[in-house]
Structures are given as structure tokens and as C-alpha cells.
Amino acid sequence: MLGGLPICPFKSSHIMSLSECKISTANIMIKCVKDNLLNIEFEDLDMMQNFANNADVENAIQKYSLYLENTIKVLLDSEYAHLGSPYEVIDKIFDMICKAWAVPNCKLGYWLCNKLRNCGGLDLLINNCVSKDQNLQFSSARLLEQCLITGNREYVLEKGVDKVVHVVCEYKTQISSVDKYNVSTGILENLFKHKEIMSIDVIQIGGLDVLLYEFRNRDIVTLEHCVSALANLSLYGGPESQDYMIKHNVPQWLFTIVFNTNVNIKYYAFLAIVVLITNNEEDEITVKKSKSLNLINPFIITHKSTNFAKPNLVPHTLGQSQNWLKKLIPVLSSSSEEACNLAAFHFCMDAGIKKQLGMTSIFRAINVIGPLKKLAIDGNFISSKLAAKTLRLIGEDVPYQLSQEVPLWSVDDVHEWAKRFGFREYANDLSANLVDGDLLLQLTEKNLEDDIKIQNGITRKRFIRELDKLKKTADYSSKDPTGLHLFLNSIEPTYTVYTYPMLNAGINMNTIRNLTEDKLAVNCGIANRVHLSHILNSINNDETTDVFISYRRSNGSQLASLLKVYLEIRDYRVFIDVVRLKNGYFGHNLLKHLKRAKNFVLVLTKNSLDKCVGDNRCHDWVHKEIVTAMQNQLNIIPIIVDNFSWPDTLPEDIRNLRTYNVVQWSHESQDKCVDAIEKAIRNHSN
């Protein structure tokens, strides 16, 4: 000591003030903490990723909770705030949390995330989201995204959701890195999985705009976050948020992404769509027009529910939360077959995960057993099988199942159906008359009164009502290879009750164009004149289309669907074949739509014209569509992407294609490209 003042051990020739000595001591302390933290590699956490018993997890909880608490204390101490850059320490905590999440059962991850909140770390991260230090801001936002468990989301809602969304919106306005896009959309995915008020707040601050903007992004992780966030918003957001989604054309934007080759992106896009249409009739009409629902059943059929789960975020290895699953239950009873099927698919997937973890009691806790059993009995072919599989996975009894192929039902099947729907006293009469599936579909109210002896008129009407429901959901593939049932469903689902009478009258998609109103009324027993008129008008529909979009399915579907949305938002009527139509009636129907279009937008992606080369008989569909457009003098607008190149030679019938004015597509300037397309459409009209 000299004159009562401490001497700095590092500056022997300099007499330090009390404040200088305090800063020096602080420097030593924070250097010690930073060195200690920055040099640790968390080898024990790495070893626990493959196997961890309870003792290992408890030891890790004790060790890293103390570690986290001491580190946050140093970072929060105002005396040390000016020393160095704390983002390196925050990055190290991020590594620790990520490794903790990878430990089986995620108990360690949840514990440390709770500890982060309780020791003041969450306040630090929230405040850093508005920091001018870009490194500190990003490190804090990245760590926050990994720690947004339920309790932490609630804390963010109370303490500073505006600060958190600030960094999300800031990354949208900047020319940001992929890592920043991943973090911002990941934060939104978590914030939209909380409460209605959180969703509304985040939307009003600009969160939904960020998601829709990022749909332009081609990074897989970013897109996964986007579609998962929209699925969460549709489940948690409530009516007000769902109205926002509709006004912001979310169904159309989701349509652009369902063609993505990544199964997680496709799946959560589908999920967001079906939840929206379950909760909003107006949205159901919009979605049906987009034809995106047509892609759901093929997706479900080609994926095993128990093997399908989102792998990139570790909390998903536990499946979805109890609250999330509870919000999905209403979709099991959706009026949309596709929505019902996808919800059943998800419950089956989650049941497989929960069974492995010994957590199947969650399904009883949310009271989904009853809806699953009802679906196993009453559901369509896909949903009933998935519901039954879910019940078996969670150890519940599966009710007697009836095949959806009603025309092939036995007398016993009809007897079971009658008992199930409240007609037990007449089940024996149906059996005594040897009523099988074929006869059941042909029963009239007079048959019920005279032959089955249902004297009560209200009971007969109730029977007819249940029979009509059965007719709508029945599988007619054994009698209907041409797709008559699908055609009637596309006009109006109610009209599918006429499928079997029409099939029995010898009508299918190959003969349907010869129908008259008298034939439908007399031969098929369709007495409703409005229905008659609507069906005939649909068969001979002369409605024109503004734009027909042609594309190569292998690599052009995403851009084609994006163009569809852009043009529909600008009030153009657009046709795009969502599922490539087959030869025969459907192929004829496709070309019919093309001939009635005014403009032909041709999406030219890499190698998209290669199959046209040498296709002298015009078997290739893209080739056939181009030829038809030229023959009918449509306004042809080729859209060229960067990696497209013209083949050395083209068939004679489309050789002039190279002479048309093209629009060079740029993902970075999409709006300007669509402006160019619209200009080409308007110039042709003028």
C-alpha cells in the first residue's frame, strides 16, 4: 500500500486509484470466468447423447445449473458490462444448451432453460435483442430461440415481446445471413405456440409479415420454421389471428410451398391448411379452389405415420405437447376428408413417439380416445385405419371396423352398420331381407317403409340421412375405375349421393358427356332440378380461364404454384393441374381448360424441354400443352429460370417457341417479374 491506495500487480511503476484497482480486479475475474467457460468442451454432455441414466442427468443438472448461474451473474454485473464482448460467453452457453437438449428425454434441456429464466439470463437476452452490437444481438437471439419453452414464452410475453420481435423484423429489413433468417423464423415458430394474445401481439408488431416474406427464401431450415410457425399460429392464434391469416392470403402462400421436396415442409404446410379450413368456412372455399387439398391424401398414403417426425429440433423427439395435441382434436371431426385424414395421421405419428417414451397417458389426459374410436368407426378409409392404429399403439380397444368399400359389404356388415347408427331394432329385418352393401346403397324410403317395416316417418328420414352420409364417404373403386365419384365431389360433395345410382345406370366418366336432364332424372332417380342443372352445367362448363400454367413436375412445380398465387392475388383466374391428370377423360379435360385459357404461362426450368426432343408423336404432356397453346393462338409467355438452357434442337411443331418474348425469373426480384408477366397479359388483351 502506498498512501492508503492499492498497487496494481501488473503496473508496478504506476500508483492506481481505487476505481482503477476495482476495474483491474474485475478484469481478472471476468477473464477467469470467460477462460473457464470458453475452454470447456462439454465432453460429458456429448457422451450422454447416446445413453444417460437418471444419476447422470441429475449430476449434469447440478453441475451446469451452478455453472449457468455463475456465468449469468458475471454477465449481469454492471461493473463488468463494459469489459470486452460478452457474446463469446453467450455463444458458449448456446453450445451447452444445444448439447443439453440432445440428452435423451430432454429433462436436462428443460431444467437449464428454466434456470436461465430464474437467474436473470432471460432478461439479459431480451434486452440484448435491441442491442446496437450486432454480434451480441445475434448471439442473444440465437440462444433465446433455443430456450423458448412454455415458461420462458410466458416470461417474454410479460417482459418484452416487442424487443424480441424487434430483432426478427430487423433481420427482415437487412441483407441478412441464412443463420439470422433461421433464428428469426425459429423465434416466431415458438412465439406462435403460446396464447392468443401472444399471437395477436406478434402479428401486430410484424411477425406474420416476416414469415410470408421468408417464403421467398430457399433455405430448408428457414422454410421449416416458417410452415411450422404458421401451423402453430393456426392452432393457437384464435379467430382474430386466423382472420389476419386469411386477409394476408396465407392459404395461397402455403400452396406455394406444398410442392417442396422436403417432407417436413410439405407436412407442416398441409397441417396449417387443414387447421385453417376447419376453423373458417370462408378459408375452406379458398383452399378448395387452390386444389392444394388434393395433394394431402397421396402424401399420407406414401408415408408411414410412425416413422415420420420432424427431426431437426430436439424437443420434437418427444412429439408435440399435450396442449398442442388438444388443439388438434377438433380437426378429427372436420367436414373436410383431407383435414380429418391429416389429423388422424398426426395422432398416429405422435402415438408412435409417445409409446417409445412411455408417455401414452397423455392421450387419455386430453380426452381424445372417444374421438379416435368414433373416427375408427365412422371415418373414411384412410382416417379410420389411422385412428385404429393409434388406438392400438396407446393400448386401447379398437371397435369393429367396416370397410369403406360399401358395395362389397356382406349382410353381417350391414347388420353391424345399422346397430352402430341407432337402428338396432331394424338390423334383424335388414338381415332377414339379405340386404348387403349393394342393396343398402339402393334402398329408398318406400323400401324402408314396406320391406324393413320402419313405420315412423321421422325414423325413416333419420335412416336416409345416415345412408346419405355413408354414400358420400364410401369407396366405389371396385365399381368406379373412371373416377365418377371424384368428379361429383369436385362439383359439390353433396352430389356424391348420386354416384351409385349413376354407376348402376351405366354412367361413368367415359359416357358422362352424353347425359341429358331426362336421363339423369329417369335413369338415375335425381329428382332435384337444381342438382340436375348444376351437374349438367359442370359437365359442359364453358368458363374461360385467364392463365393456364404449364410446367415440368420434376422441378417446376414450386415456381408454377408461386406464380399461381401471385396472379390470383392480382385477380386473374388461373388453372394449374395440381396432380398431373391421366389420359382418357382427364387428359381431355386438361386440354379443354388449356383451350379455354387466354394466356399460356410456360415455366422453363432446367432440362424441362429435354423430353420434347425426339417426341415425334407428342406423347410428352409439356410438349402436348405447348402445341395446343400454339394451335389455339394463346398468348404464350415463357418464364425462364437461371439454370435453363434451350436444347440444340426442338421438334418442328414447337420450334418457334424460341422466338417468343421471355420473362427472366429472379427469386430476388419476384414482384418485378410478376409485373412483367402482367404487362405481357395486358398488352395481349389490348
N, C-alpha and C positions, 0 to 999 in steps of 0.2 A: 504494500500500500504506500502511496505517496501523496501526502496531503489529504488523506482520507479517501482517495479515489483508487479504484481497481486498475491494475496494469493489464493490458491486453497481452495474452500469452503469445500472440502471433506478431505483435508490433512492439518489440522491446524498446525501441527508440522513441515511442510515441506514448504520451500520457493520455489515457482515454477518459472521456466524460462518462457519467453514469448511464446515459442513454446509449452511447456507443458501445459500452460493455454489454448492455442488455441486448442490443442488436447482434453483437458478436455471439453471445450465448445462444440466442435464438437461431442464428445461422448454424451453429454446431448441432443444435437439437434437430432442426429440420433436415440438415444434411444426414444426420444419423438415421432419422426415420425414412427419408427418401432412399438412402442407400440400402437400408434394410429391406424396404418394400420392393424397390426396383430390381434387386438382385435375386429375390426369391422366385422359384420356378414352379411352385405348387406341384411337385412330383407326387405327393401323397394323393392329391385330388385326381391326377392322371391315372394313378393305379386303381382308384376307386371306381373309375368309369366302367370297368368290366365286372367288378364284383365289390359289394360293400355290405358288411353286416351291420347290425344296429350299433354295435360298440364303435365301429369305425366312424359311422355317421355322427354319433354323439361326441366323439373326440374331436372330429372336424368342426362341429358346431361350436364347441368350447374354444378351440384354438382360433378359428377365423372370425368368430364374433368379437373376441377381445382384440384381435388384430385390426378388424374393421373399425371398432370403436376408437382405438388409439389413433389410428390414421386420420379419421374424420375429425377428431378433436384437434389435431395439429393443423389440418386444413382450415378449420373454422376459426382458429385463434387469430383475432385481428392483429396481434403483434407480429404474426408471421405472414400476413396476407401479401405484403409487398416483396417477399423473398422468392425470387426465381419464378418458374412456371409450374403450377401445381397440376397441369394437365397430364404430365407424365405419371404422377401418382394415381390420378383418376383412371388413366388407361390401364394401370396395373390392377386396380380394383375391378375394372371391367373384365380383365382376363380371369381374375379369381371367380367372379360371379358366373361367367360362362362355363368355367370348369365345374363349378358347384352345381349348375343346372344339369350337367351331363352325368352327375352321380345318380344311379337308379332311384326311382320313386320321388326324386326332386325335393325331398324334405330339406336337404341342406340348402338348396337354392331358395326355397320359400323362407327359411329361417333367416338367412343372411339379408334377404330383401326387406324383411320386417325389421331386422336390426338396423339396416341403413336408415329407415324412417325414424326409428326410435332414438337414434344417436345424433340426429340432425343432418344426416347426409342428404336426405331428400330435399330439405330446404336449400342446401348448397347447390344441388344440381338444378333445381327450379330457377334459382336466381342466376345461375351461370348461363341459362338459356337466352338471356338478354345481354350477355357479356359482349363487349366490343372485341375481346380477344378471341379470334376465330378458332384457334386450337383449343382453348378452354371451353368454348361454346360447343364445339363438335364432340369433344371427349365427354362432356357432361350429358349432352343429348343422347349419345350412344349408350352410356351407362344407364341413363334413365329408361331408355327403351327396353333394356333387358330386365328392369326391376319393376315394371308396372303390373304387379299383382293386384288383387282386388283392394286390399287395404291401402296400397300406395296410390291407386287410381282415385280412391275416395279422398285421400290427402291432397292430391293435385287439384281435384275439383274444389276443395275448400280453400286452398292456399294460393293457387296461381295457375289455373288452366290457361289464362291468357298469355302468360310468359312461355309456357310450354309450346302452345300453338304458334307463338311468335317465331320460334326457330324453324318450325315446319313451313310456315309461309315465307320466311326469309330464304330458305333453300329453293323454293319455287322461283322466286324472282331473280336469284343468282344463276350464273352458269356454274352449276354445282357438280361435284363428283358423284359417281354411282353410289359410293358409300354414304354420302349425305342424303341421296334420294331414298336409299334403303332405310336409313334411320328415321327420316321424317314420315315415311309411309308406315313404318313399323310402329311408331308412336301413335299414329292415327288408328291403326288396327286395334291397339289396346284401349285407347280412349273411347272408341265407339262400342266397346264391350263393357258398358257400365250401367249408367242410368239415362233415362230420357232427358233429364236436364243437362247432363254432360254432353249428350249428342247434340242437343239444340245449341248449347253454348259453342261447341267446337264448329258446328256448321256456320253459325253467325260470324265467328271470327275468321272463317275462310277455309276450314278444314276440308269440306266436301269439294270445293273448287280445286284444292291441291290434288286430291285423289283423281278427279276427272282429267286434270292436266297431265298427271303422270301416266294416264292410259296411253299417251303417246310414246312413253318410254319402252324400250325393247329389252331392258334388263329383267331377267326372270324373277329374281328376288323382289324387286320393286313391284312388279305386277302381281306377284303372290300376295304381298302386303295389301295392295290396292283392292283386289277382289275379296280378300278375307275381311278387310275393313268394311266394305260395302255389305257383305253378308252379316257382319256384326251389327252394322247400323240398321239394317232392315229388321233384325231381331229385337234389338234393344231400343231403337230410336223412338218408337211410338208413332201415333198418327201424324203429329206435326213434322217429324223428321221424314217420314215416308212421303208426305206431301212435298217437302223440299226435294226429295229424290226424284219424284215424278216431274216436278217443274224444271229440274236440271237435266231432264232426259236420261236419267241413269239407266233405264231399261235398254235404251238404244245403245248406250256406251258399253253396257255389259254384252250386248250382242256382238260387238266388235271383237270381244276377247274370247268368246266360246269356241273359236276355231283354233286357239293356241294349242300347240302340240304338247305343252306341259300339262299333265293331268291335274295337278293341284290348282292351276289357274282355271282350267275348264270347270273343275268341280265347284270351286267356291263362287265362280260366276253364275253357274246354274243355281246354286243354293240361294244366292242373293235374289235371283229372278223369281224362284218359286215362293220365297217368303213374301216378296212384294205382291205377287198376284194373289196370294192367299189373303192378304190384309186389305187389298184395294181392288175393287171390281174394275175401275177405270184403267188401272195398270194392266189388268188381265187382258183387256181388249187390245191395248198397245202391244203387249208381248206376243199375243196370238198373231197379230198382223206381221210381226217381225219373223215368225216361223222358228224362233230360237227354241221353243218347247219341243219341236220335232227332233232335236238333237239329244234330248235327255235320255229317252229310253234306250237308244243304241249305245250310249255311254254306259248306262247301268248294266246292260247285258254283257258288255265286253270287259267289265272289271269285277273282280271278286271283292265284295264288301269287307270281308275280314282281313284282306291283305292290303287294303287301300287306306292310307292315312297320311297326313301331312308330316313329313319327317324333319323339316329344316329348323323348326323351333321346338326346343326340347319340351316345354310344357305340353305340347301336343302328343307326346308319347303317353300321356295319361288320358288321352281323349279329351273331349270337351267337358267343361264344368257342369255341375248339377244345374245351376241357373240357366246356362246356355241351352242345355238339353230340354229343360222345362219349357223354354220359349219356343222350341221347335215342335212341341207336341201338336198344336193346332194345325200344322201343315199336314199331319197324318190324315186329317179328315177334310182336306182341301177338295173343292169341286173339280180341280184340275187333276187328271190322272197322273200327269208327269210330275206335278208337285208332290202328290201323295207318294209316288214311287221313290222320288229322291229322298224324301224324309225317312221313308222306311229303310232305304239304303244306308242313310247315315246312322240310324239307330242300330242297324245290324253291324255296321263297321265299329261303332263305339262299344257295342256289347262284346265284340271280339277282343278289344283292347282291355276293357274292364274285367273280363273274365281272367285274362292272364295276370292281372294285378290283384285279383281277389276283391274287386270293388263293385260287383254286380248289384249290391243292395241299393245303389244309387237309383236304379230304375224303379224300384218299389217306392223309394222316398219321393219321387216326382210323380207318382201315380200314372205311369204310362202303361202298366200291364193291361188295364182294361182296353184302352185304345188299340194296343197291339193285338189283343185277342179279337177285337171286333174287326180289325183290318185283316187278320188271318182268315176270318170267316167271310167277310163281305167285300174284301178288296179285289182289285183286278189281278190278273195273272201274275204280274211282277210283284206288286206290293204285298199280296197275300203270302207269297213264298218267302219274301224277305222278313215279313212280320213273324212268320212261323219259325224261321231260322233264328231270329233274335230271341224269341221266347225259349227256344231250346238252349241257346248259349247262356242265358241267365237262369236256367233251371226251372222254368215254368212249363206247365202243361200246355200242349198245343191242341186247340179244338179240331174237330173233324173238318177236313178241308175238302171243298168241292172244286173240281177242275173248272177252269174258265171256258173250256170247250163245251158249252151248254148243249149244242146239237148232239153231242156224243154221250150225254148223261144217261145213266141207267134209271130204271124205275126206282131203285133204292135211293139214288142221288136226288131225285125229285121229291121223294118222301122226306128226306133229310132237310132239303131246302124249305119245304112247306112248314115243317116243325120249327125251323130256325126263325122264320119270319112271322110267327104267331098264328099259323093256320093248322095247328096240331090236330084239331078235330076233323079236318078235311084231308089230312095226309093219307089216311087209310082209303078214302074214296078215290084219291088220285092213283094209289097203288092198285086198287081193285079194277080200275079202268085201264091199267097198264100204261099210264102216262109217263113216257120217258122224256128226255130233253127235247127231242124233235117235236113231239106233240105239245109239250109245255109252251114252246115258243109260238105255237099256232092257236092256243086257246083263246076263245072270245068270251065276252061277258055272258052271252047266251049259253055257251058250253058250261060255264061255271054254274049257271042257274039250273039248267036242265039235267046235266050229267053228273056234276060234282055235288049238286044239291045245296049250293050256297044260296039260301033264300033271302038273307038280309042284304039289301041293296048296298048299304054302306060297306059291309064286309067285302062284297064283290069289287067295289071300287078300290078298296084298300089292296085287294089281291092284284088287281090290274095295275095299280101304281107300283107295287113291288116287282111285278113281272116286267113292267116297262124299264125299271132301273136295271134289272137283270139283262134285258135285251141290249141296253146301252153299253154295258161292261163286258158282254160275252165275247169270247174269241171264236170268230167264224172262219178261221183259216182253213179248216177241213172242208168247208163248203164254198169258200170265197177266195180263191187264189188271185183274183184280179184286183182286189182292194176296194170293193164297193163300200164296205163298212167305213173305211178310212175316208173315202170321198164324201159320204153323207155326213160324217163327223166334221169334215172341214167346212161344210156349209153351215151346219148348226148341230151340235151334239144331240139335241132332242130328236133329230130326224133319224138317228141310228135305230130307233124302234122299227123302222120300215125295212131294215136290212134283210131280215129273214123272209118276210113276205115277198120282197122283190127277188131274192135269190130263188125262192120256190116257184116264182113265175118265170124263171129262166133269164132274169136280167142280171148282167154283170157289166164290168167296165168296157167290155168289147161290144156290147149290144145296147148300151145305155143311150147312145146318141139317136136311136130310132124311136125313143119313147114319145108318147103323146099324153096329154092330160087324161084322156079317156082310158088309155092303157093303165096308167098309174092308179086311177080310181077304181076301175073294174077288176083288173087282174091282181092288183096289189092291195086293194082294200083301203087306199088312202082317201079318207073322206074329207079331211080338212083342206078346203080350197086354197087357203093361204100357203100351206105347206106344199101343195101341188105346184102352185105358181112359182114359189121360191126354188124348188128343186129343178124345175124346167129352166128357169132363168139361169141357174148356176151351170146347168149342162151346156147352155148356149150363150154363155156370158160373153158379151161384146165389149166389155170395159177396156179402154185403152190404158197403156202404161207409159209414163213419161220416159223412163230409163230402164233398159234391160242391161244387167251387168253380167258379162261373161268372164270366166277366169279358169285357170288350171287348179284343180282341187289340191294337188300335191304341195303347192307353195304360194298360191294366190288367194286363198280363202280369207286370210286376215285382212288384207288390203281391200278386197271386194266388200267384206262386211263393214269395214270402216267407211268406205265410200257410200254405202247404202245409208248409214246413219247420217253422215254429213248432208247428203242430198235430201233425205226425208226431213231433217231439221229445217231445210230451206223449202219445204212444202212440195217437193217433187214426189210423184208416185213411182216407186222403184220395185222392180222384180229381180229377185236373186234366188236361184234354186239352192235352198239350204242343204237338202240331201239330194245328191245327183239322181235325177229321175231315170228310170229304166226305159227300155224300148217298149213298143206297143203303145197303149193308150197314153201312158205317162210321157213318153218321148214326144208323142204328137201334141200333148198338152203343153209341153215346154216350148216347142216351136210355135205353137199358137200364141203364147204370151209374147214371144220374140217378134212375131209378125205384127202384133198389135202395138208394139212399142214405137215411140218416135225417135228415140236416141239409143244407140248401142255403145256402151262403155266397155272397152276391151282391156282387161288388166293383163299386161305383158310382164311376167316375171321370168326369172332365169329358166331357160330351156322350155318355156311354155308353148312354143310353136314347133318344137322338135318332132312331136308325134304327127304333125300335119305333113311333114316331108315324106313323100312316098305313099301318102294315104290317098291313093287314086280313086278309091270307092267312097271316100268321105265317111269312113266309119267313126273317126275320132269326133267327139262331141264338140270340142272347141272349134275344130275345122268346120263342122256342120253348121255351127251357130254363126261363124263369120260369113260363110257362103250365103246362108239365109238372110243375114243382115244386108249383104251387098245386093242380093237379088230383089229385096223389098225396098231398096234405096233408103235405108235408115241413115240417120246422121251418125257416122262411126267416129268415136273419139278414143284412140288408143292411149292408154296410160302406161308409161314406161318407167320401170324402176332401174336403179343404177346398174345392177348386175345382169340386165337383159341385153342380149345381142341377137341381131337378126340372123337366121340361118342363111347359109350360102345360097340356097335356092328354096323357093316356095312353090307349092302347086299352082298351076296356071289359074285356077278359079279364085285364088286369093292373092295373086302376085301384086295386084295394085295396092294392097294394104300398106306397103311402104311409102306410098305417095300421100297418105293422109297426114294432116297436121296432128302432132302428138303433144301430150302433156307430160313433161318430165316430172315424176313424183319425187318429192323430198319430204322425209319424215320431219325435218326441222322446220319446214315451211308449209305445213299441211293446209292451212287456211288459204294461202295464196294459190296452191294447186287446185283446190276446190273452186276458188274464184275463176280460175282459167277454164275449168270444166263447165261451170255455169255460163261463162261467156260464150263458149262454143255451142252450148244448148240454145242460148238466146239468139245468137247470130243465125243459127239454122232456122229457128222459128220465124225470125224477121224476114 
